[in-house]
Amino acid sequence: MKIGEIAHQIKGLNSDKLFSKPAEEPKGQSFSDILTKSIGEVNQTQKDAYNAMEQIATGKVDNLQKAVQTIEEAELSLKLALEVKNKALSAYKDVMRMQI
């Protein structure tokens, strides 16, 4: 059996598409844009948490449960951001230790 016969038996196989250059991927956000947006979101949650703490301290809070939830969300988002930073730094150090 010849390769040409096998190729004709497989439905949907187009050899022109197999060896052609891939189409350009659509451009999305850059890493810098995503990082800036994420840091901005963490910053905003921290600001919201500080406002919630201030409302609790002054007694102006309407919903204590929501205020505590806001504070916890800010704490978790900051912890996540720190872990992502630590992982990125660790990966960078691993790359720098690689021998060429």
N, C-alpha and C positions, 0 to 999 in steps of 0.2 A: 504494500500500500504506500502510495506517495503522499508527501506532506500536502501537496495541493489538493488531493482528494479529501484529506481529513479537514482541511480548512473550509472546503465547500460544504462538508457535512455539518459543520458547526454553524448553527443559525446565528445571525447577528454579528459574525466575526468579519470585521473590515480591517484588512491589513494596513490600509492607508492611515487609519486612526491609531493603530498600535504604534507606528513609528513616527508619527508627526509630533511636533512640539506641542506641549500643553498650552492651552489658552491661558492668558493672563488672569490671575485671580482678581476679583474686584477689590479695590482698595478700601480698607476699613480704617478704624482708628489706630493710631500708632500706640506703641507701648507707653510713650510719654503722656499721651492724652488720657489713656486709661488710668495710669498711675496718678496723674494730677486730679482726675475726677474722683478716684477712690479716696485719696487723701482729703479732698474737700468734703466728701461725705462723712468721713471719720471726724473731721473738724466740726462739722455741723452737729453731729450727734453729741460731741463733747459740749458744745455750746448749749444745746437743748438740755443736757444733763445738769449743767451749771445753773441754768434758769430754774429747773425743777428743784434743785437743792436749795436755791435761794427762796423759792416759794414755800418749801417745807419749813425752812428756818424762820421765815417771817409769818407763817401761819396763813398764807394766802392761797394755799393749794386747795383746789376744788375736789380733785380725785387723787387720793394718796396712792392708790394702787397704780394708776397710770404714771404718776411721778416716779415711783420706785422702778417701774418697768423701764422708763426712759433712762434712768440712771444705770440700770443693769445692761441695757442695750449699748449704751456708750462704753461701759467697761468691757463688754465682750468685743465690740468693734475695735477698740484700742488694742486688746490682747491679740486679736486676729491680725491686725496690721503689724504688730511687733513680731509675731511669728512668721509672717510673710517676709518681713525685712530680714529676720534671722536666717530663714531658708535661702533667700536670695544671696545674702552675704556669704553663707556657707558654700553655696554653689560657685560663687565667684572665686572664693579661696581655693576650692577644689580645682577649678580650671587653671588658676595661676600656678598651682603646684604640679600640674601635668608637665611631663618632659616631652619635648618634641623629638 
